[in-house]
């Protein structure tokens, strides 16, 4: 894996994604989508602060900026975290398996790595879901000239959530710990059941 994917240019990241290399893949792209979603809500808030006619929402917009920045940075880090988690899975599969001891160690390492590979995108999905709250505020109260940017923030957040959850589910399919799988499956189902409805409720508030 190329270290620090987030330091690449946009073109470099896209070309790396398009290559035959297994990473960055869907998990990293999900995290990138979430980071961009947060950035757009942050932008609308920045375009609202200090503008005439929006005096009553200045403090609220400043809070949005702080929250969006934190999510943007966290989700950027998840781009590389997802790749590293995948690399751990691949490294575990490459472990020797000649003796019974080696087979057992390899099996345990694979299961441990798969759990991490499921937890990283689940965390990203949860963070991306938090962007809806920010997008809702900037769509309703933010600079009207940037309302469509708030709408795209909402749509990118939905993509980030659902994309990240797909990566959780594909890893859960290979995990033998039934309690772990059941717990994460419930969290996945809960997010999936909410995301489309939340997105549509926010988009209905977009006035053009």
C-alpha positions as CSV (number, residue, x, y, z in Angstrom):
1,X,0.0,0.0,0.0
2,X,1.2,3.5,-0.7
3,X,1.6,5.3,2.6
4,X,-0.6,8.2,3.4
5,X,-3.1,8.1,0.6
6,X,-4.6,11.4,1.9
7,X,-1.5,13.2,0.9
8,X,-2.0,12.3,-2.8
9,X,-3.4,14.7,-5.4
10,X,-7.0,14.1,-6.4
11,X,-5.8,12.7,-9.7
12,X,-3.2,10.5,-8.0
13,X,-5.8,9.1,-5.6
14,X,-8.3,8.3,-8.4
15,X,-5.6,6.7,-10.5
16,X,-4.4,4.6,-7.6
17,X,-8.1,3.5,-7.0
18,X,-8.4,2.6,-10.7
19,X,-5.3,0.5,-10.7
20,X,-5.1,-3.3,-10.1
21,X,-4.0,-2.6,-6.5
22,X,-6.6,-3.8,-4.0
23,X,-6.4,-0.6,-2.1
24,X,-7.7,2.0,-2.0
25,X,-11.1,0.4,-2.5
26,X,-14.7,0.9,-1.5
27,X,-14.0,1.5,2.2
28,X,-11.5,4.3,1.5
29,X,-13.8,5.8,-1.1
30,X,-16.6,5.7,1.5
31,X,-14.5,7.6,4.0
32,X,-13.5,10.1,1.3
33,X,-17.1,10.7,0.5
34,X,-17.9,11.3,4.1
35,X,-15.0,13.8,4.4
36,X,-16.2,15.7,1.4
37,X,-19.7,15.7,2.8
38,X,-18.5,17.3,6.0
39,X,-16.4,19.8,4.0
40,X,-19.4,21.0,2.1
41,X,-21.5,21.6,5.2
42,X,-18.4,23.4,6.7
43,X,-18.2,25.5,3.5
44,X,-21.8,26.6,3.7
45,X,-21.4,27.5,7.3
46,X,-18.3,29.5,6.5
47,X,-20.2,31.3,3.7
48,X,-22.8,32.2,6.3
49,X,-20.6,33.6,9.0
50,X,-20.3,37.4,8.8
51,X,-23.0,37.7,6.1
52,X,-25.7,40.3,6.3
53,X,-29.1,38.8,7.1
54,X,-27.7,35.9,9.0
55,X,-26.8,37.6,12.2
56,X,-29.1,35.4,14.3
57,X,-27.4,32.1,13.3
58,X,-23.7,33.2,13.6
59,X,-23.0,31.2,16.8
60,X,-24.8,28.1,15.3
61,X,-22.8,28.3,12.2
62,X,-19.5,28.6,14.1
63,X,-20.5,25.4,16.0
64,X,-21.2,23.7,12.6
65,X,-17.8,24.7,11.4
66,X,-16.1,23.2,14.4
67,X,-18.1,19.9,14.2
68,X,-17.7,19.6,10.5
69,X,-14.0,20.2,10.6
70,X,-13.5,17.5,13.2
71,X,-15.6,15.0,11.1
72,X,-13.8,16.0,8.0
73,X,-10.4,15.3,9.5
74,X,-11.5,12.0,11.2
75,X,-13.0,10.7,7.9
76,X,-9.8,11.6,6.0
77,X,-7.8,9.5,8.5
78,X,-10.2,6.7,7.9
79,X,-9.1,6.5,4.3
80,X,-5.7,5.2,5.3
81,X,-7.1,3.3,8.3
82,X,-9.3,1.3,6.0
83,X,-6.4,0.4,3.8
84,X,-4.2,-0.6,6.7
85,X,-7.0,-2.8,8.1
86,X,-7.2,-4.6,4.7
87,X,-3.5,-5.0,4.6
88,X,-3.6,-6.8,8.0
89,X,-6.2,-9.2,6.7
90,X,-4.0,-10.0,3.7
91,X,-0.9,-10.4,5.9
92,X,-2.8,-12.8,8.1
93,X,-3.7,-15.0,5.1
94,X,0.0,-15.1,4.1
95,X,1.0,-16.6,7.5
96,X,2.5,-20.1,7.4
97,X,0.1,-23.0,7.9
98,X,2.4,-26.1,7.9
99,X,1.9,-27.2,11.5
100,X,-1.2,-27.3,13.7
101,X,0.2,-24.5,15.8
102,X,0.8,-22.3,12.7
103,X,-2.7,-23.1,11.4
104,X,-4.2,-22.0,14.7
105,X,-2.2,-18.8,14.9
106,X,-3.1,-18.0,11.3
107,X,-6.8,-18.6,11.9
108,X,-6.8,-16.4,15.0
109,X,-4.9,-13.7,13.2
110,X,-7.3,-13.7,10.3
111,X,-10.3,-13.5,12.5
112,X,-8.8,-10.6,14.5
113,X,-7.9,-8.7,11.3
114,X,-11.4,-9.3,9.9
115,X,-12.9,-7.8,13.0
116,X,-10.8,-4.7,12.7
117,X,-11.6,-4.5,9.0
118,X,-15.3,-4.5,9.9
119,X,-15.0,-2.0,12.8
120,X,-13.1,0.7,10.8
121,X,-15.8,1.2,8.2
122,X,-18.6,0.9,10.8
123,X,-17.0,3.8,12.7
124,X,-16.7,5.7,9.4
125,X,-20.4,5.1,8.7
126,X,-21.4,6.4,12.2
127,X,-19.3,9.5,11.7
128,X,-20.7,10.1,8.2
129,X,-24.3,9.7,9.6
130,X,-23.5,12.6,12.0
131,X,-23.1,14.9,9.0
132,X,-26.8,14.8,8.3
133,X,-27.4,16.9,11.4
134,X,-25.0,19.5,10.1
135,X,-26.3,19.4,6.6
136,X,-29.9,19.9,7.9
137,X,-28.9,23.1,9.7
138,X,-27.0,24.7,6.8
139,X,-29.7,23.8,4.3
140,X,-32.4,25.5,6.5
141,X,-30.4,28.3,8.0
142,X,-27.3,28.7,6.0
143,X,-26.5,31.1,3.1
144,X,-29.2,30.6,0.6
145,X,-26.8,31.0,-2.3
146,X,-25.1,27.8,-1.2
147,X,-28.1,25.7,-0.3
148,X,-27.4,23.2,-3.1
149,X,-23.9,22.7,-1.5
150,X,-25.7,21.7,1.7
151,X,-27.9,19.4,-0.3
152,X,-24.9,17.7,-1.9
153,X,-23.3,17.4,1.5
154,X,-26.4,15.4,2.6
155,X,-26.3,13.2,-0.5
156,X,-22.6,12.5,-0.1
157,X,-23.2,11.6,3.6
158,X,-25.8,9.1,2.5
159,X,-23.4,7.6,0.0
160,X,-20.6,7.4,2.6
161,X,-22.8,5.7,5.2
162,X,-24.2,3.1,2.8
163,X,-20.9,2.4,1.1
164,X,-19.1,2.0,4.5
165,X,-21.8,-0.4,5.7
166,X,-21.3,-2.6,2.6
167,X,-17.7,-3.0,3.7
168,X,-18.7,-3.9,7.2
169,X,-21.1,-6.6,5.9
170,X,-18.6,-8.2,3.5
171,X,-16.2,-8.7,6.4
172,X,-18.9,-9.9,8.8
173,X,-19.6,-12.7,6.3
174,X,-16.2,-14.3,7.1
175,X,-16.2,-13.8,10.9
176,X,-16.8,-16.8,13.1
177,X,-17.6,-15.0,16.4
178,X,-21.4,-15.1,16.3
179,X,-21.9,-12.6,19.1
180,X,-19.6,-10.1,17.4
181,X,-21.4,-10.6,14.1
182,X,-24.8,-10.2,15.7
183,X,-23.9,-7.0,17.5
184,X,-22.4,-5.3,14.4
185,X,-25.2,-6.6,12.1
186,X,-27.8,-4.9,14.4
187,X,-25.8,-1.6,14.2
188,X,-25.6,-1.9,10.4
189,X,-29.3,-2.6,10.1
190,X,-30.2,0.4,12.3
191,X,-28.1,2.8,10.3
192,X,-29.5,1.4,7.0
193,X,-33.0,1.8,8.2
194,X,-32.6,5.5,8.9
195,X,-30.3,6.8,6.2
196,X,-32.6,7.1,3.2
197,X,-35.4,8.7,5.2
198,X,-33.1,11.2,6.9
199,X,-31.6,12.2,3.5
200,X,-35.1,12.7,1.9
201,X,-36.3,14.8,4.9
202,X,-33.4,17.1,4.5
203,X,-33.6,17.4,0.7
204,X,-37.3,18.3,1.0
205,X,-36.1,21.5,2.8
206,X,-34.0,22.6,-0.1
207,X,-35.6,25.7,-1.6
208,X,-34.4,26.8,-5.1
